[in-house]
Amino acid sequence: MRWALVKVCVAVTTMVVVAFAVPLGLVIKEMARDRAFSNAEREAAAIAPALSITTDRDELDRVVASSGSDAGIGVHIPAADREPAVEIGKRRAAAEDIAMTRKLGRASTTEVAGGSTLLQPIAISSGEIAVVEVYVPEAEVSNGVGTAWAVLAAVGVALIIGSVAVADRLGIRMVQPAQRLVESAHELGEGKLGSRVPEEGPTELRLAAVAFNAMADQVVQLLANERELAADLSHRLRTPLTVLRLNTASLGDGPAAEQTRAAVEQLEREVDTIIRTARDAKPQTAAIGVGAGCDAAEVVRERMDFWSALAEDEGRKVRVAGVDRPVRIPVARADLAAALDALLGNVFRHTAEGTAFAVDVHNGEDAVIVLVSDAGPGIVDPEAAMARGRGSGNDGSTGLGLDIVRRLAESTGGDVRIGSSVLGGTEVRIWIQLDGRAPVRRGHRGTVRRRRRGAGVS
């Protein structure tokens, strides 16, 4: 498209230049010829008064010499009253041309070697017609014509070059949006769902970009809805599975009890596989916009209402703090609920009955910290636990819970830290950045202010 536009512009500009430059050049050439012959007519007119008074050769020689152009002027006086014919200067025109001018009584031009001559008839006192011949060299006829044609040619070339530059810029303005649209379409086809096209350029391409972006947004929304549904179904399965696993501990020994526990463990592994597959297939979409996210305090209260009932059955003391007022975070509600369920499920899975745990929410100007702590035996090697969370699970642990938590924190620019809690066991600190900046250094507490502790739930 770009080169086609350039070619069309060159063709059109060339035709316009030729249409105007050629006639203008011919006019300039004609003007130069008229100027040369006008000068010749003035020189011939300067001799006419002398011819009307006298035909004396000496007098006429002085008049011709005084004109300053005696080399190019000739005077031809015919014989009369027994006076011989007088020839002054060099005769270049043919005798027939001179005779014809004398007969017709009007000026004429004729071609001679090296140029042209102007033949001007003038009546003298004897009644005869004398002819003044003025030589006009070819160089004088074409004086300035070459320069004028060169200027016209330069102007024409400059116009063509300028039109090419303008056409090229217009072509780029048209082609670049189309190229970006093609590249974004390829990226979208490769699974890069965050690819969008700038809505700029000509009207048609701008409308195409708007339609493409709307389509991409719809695709992202559909995939997000499916992923949300898969995650929601997985979490709904995992929570009752945790209850079943806890209840199987009270079944005692025996083949039926062992089969039940084995079935629950197998079902948990299948659910873990489903969750892992759903998370690995998570598309890379654009960041959550302004106003999106959820209220962390509301989500914590909701999930703790569920887990506190199980904690009461096992005699666990529960404390919740920092949820007495809204805490907005740039995280989807389902993602935060999944992370909390994963951590609280680990507490029930890896600590004995009666072990206390707590959930604290600390709200700061640039970050929100969610602490999940327990009074269990703690984690001997936190680094190894995080490594299992990145997909290298062993020792009977898939590490899936920490992987869910880590991805949630890193999606906001935050991180996850494992340490010792004030209860004596494990503390998992989820650092959620509010402005999407790079993860903060380990040990940096930022500007987080501790909220007033809420009442414990037992």
C-alpha positions, 0 to 999 in steps of 0.5 A: 500500500505504501509503495503503491501510494508513492507510485501514484503520487509520482505519476500524478505530480509528473503529469502536473509538472509536465503540463505546466512546465513545458508550456511555460518553457515555450512561453519563455522561449517566445518571450526571449525571441520577441525581446531580441527582435524588439531590440532590433526594431529599436535599432532600425528605428534609430536610423530611420530619421537620418534616411528620411533626410539624406542618403549620403553614404558618409552621413549614414556611416556616421549614424550607423557607427553612432548606434553602437551596433554597426557590425550587425546593421546594414542599409540598402538604398536602391538607385534613383535619379541616376544615383547609384545604389548604396550598400552600408554594412554587411548584407546577410539577407538574400537579395530576393528577401530584401526586394520582397520587403521593399515591394511589400512595404512592411517589416519581415524576418528571415533566417540567415547563417548564425541567426536571423535578420530583421528587414525594416523598410523606410521611405527616403526623400527620393520616394524610393524604399530603403531597407535597414537590415538588423542582424539578430544572433541565435545566442541573443534569441535564446539568451536566458532560455537555458537558465529558465528551463533549468530552473523549471526543471529543478522546480519540477524535480523538487515538486516530485521529490516533495510529493514522494516524501509527503506520499511516503509519510501518508503511506506510513501513517496508513500502513503502520496501524495496519501492521500493528493490527496484524502483529496484535492479531498474531500475538492474540493467536499465540495466546498473548491476550493482553495485546491491544492495538492503539486506536489511531490512524485513518478512520477505517483503521481506527474503527478496525482497531476499536473492533479488534480491542473489543473482540480481544476484551471479550475473549479475555472476559470469556477465558476469565469467566471459565477460569473463574468457574473452574477455580470456584468449582475446585475450591468448593470441592476442596473445602468439603474434602478438608472436612471429610479428611478431618472426619475420617480421623475419627473413624478409627482403624479398620479396612473401611476406615482405611479405604475411606481415608485413601479415597479422600486422599485420592480425591484431594490429589485429583482436585489438586491436579484440576486446580494446578491445570487451571492455574497453569492455563491462566492467560496473561491478561492486562492488569486490573484497572482502577476500581477493580479488586475486592474488599480484603476485610470482607473476604477474610470475614466470609472465609473465617465464618466457614473455618471457625465452625470447623475450628470449634469442632476441633477445639481450636482458638481463632483470632481475627484482626484488622477486618473492622473496616474496608480494605481495598486491594487490586486482587480478584475476590475469588483469588484471595478466597482461594489463597486464604482457603489454601493457607487455612487448609494447610493449618488444619492439615499439618497441625494437631487438633486444638492448635490455635491460629489467627488471621490479621489484616494490616492496611498501609498507604502503599501495601496491605499485609495479610498474616496467617499464623498458627501455634503449631510446630512451625516449618523447619525449612521455609525455603524448601516449602516455597520451592514446593510452592513453585511446583517441586513438591515432595514429602507428600506435599504438592505445595499447591497452596503456597503456589496459589498464594505466591501467584496472588502476591506477585500479580500485584508486585508483592511477595510471600514470606514464611517465618515464625509467628508470635503464637510459636508456629508458622507465619505466612505473610502475604504482601500485596502492593497497592500501586503495582510496584516491584516487590519490596525487599525482605524485612522492609515493613513499608508504611503499614499501620496495624489496625485495631484488633478485632474480637477472637473467634473460638 
